[in-house]
Amino acid sequence: MRFRWEEIRAATNAALTDLRTALADSTAAPDTVAMLEQLRELQRGAVPQLQGLIDTLGSVQERLSAGGRP
């Protein structure tokens, strides 16, 4: 069997090019606009929940201060 060095080199270079392309595609910069919108949505949902928790804790604290049960 006789090696065809030019074919081996061309195939190797093609494989490296494919690998570089795949890596570049997989490490693309994140969509910061979409990420910001997701964070805003999280904030919109979290603020009312946290406010409810704070209100509940305040009520429990008032009842404890008055000698009542939590």
C-alpha positions in Angstrom: 0.0 0.0 0.0 1.4 3.3 -1.0 0.6 6.5 1.1 -0.6 9.5 -0.7 0.8 12.3 1.4 -1.0 15.0 -0.4 -4.4 13.4 0.2 -3.5 12.8 3.9 -2.4 16.4 4.3 -5.6 17.7 2.6 -7.8 15.5 4.7 -6.1 16.5 7.9 -6.3 20.2 7.0 -10.0 19.8 6.1 -10.6 18.1 9.5 -8.8 20.9 11.3 -10.9 23.5 9.5 -14.1 21.7 10.4 -13.0 21.5 14.0 -12.1 25.2 14.1 -15.5 26.1 12.7 -17.3 23.9 15.2 -15.4 25.4 18.1 -16.1 29.0 16.9 -19.8 28.2 16.5 -20.0 26.6 20.0 -18.2 29.5 21.8 -20.2 32.3 20.2 -20.8 35.3 22.4 -24.0 35.1 24.5 -27.0 37.2 23.5 -26.7 39.9 26.2 -30.0 41.4 25.2 -31.8 38.1 25.8 -29.9 37.6 29.1 -30.9 41.1 30.3 -34.6 40.4 29.5 -34.4 37.1 31.4 -32.9 38.9 34.4 -35.6 41.6 34.3 -38.3 38.9 34.2 -36.7 37.2 37.1 -36.7 40.5 39.0 -40.4 41.1 38.2 -41.3 37.8 39.7 -38.9 37.9 42.6 -39.8 41.4 44.0 -43.4 40.6 44.9 -42.4 37.3 46.4 -39.7 38.9 48.5 -42.1 41.6 49.6 -44.6 39.0 50.7 -41.9 37.3 52.7 -40.9 40.5 54.4 -44.6 41.3 55.2 -45.1 37.9 56.7 -41.9 38.2 58.8 -43.0 41.6 60.0 -46.4 40.3 61.1 -44.7 37.4 63.0 -42.4 39.8 64.7 -45.3 42.1 65.7 -47.2 39.1 67.1 -44.1 37.9 69.0 -43.5 41.4 70.4 -47.2 41.5 71.6 -46.7 38.2 73.4 -48.7 36.2 70.9 -47.9 33.1 68.9 -46.1 33.3 65.6 
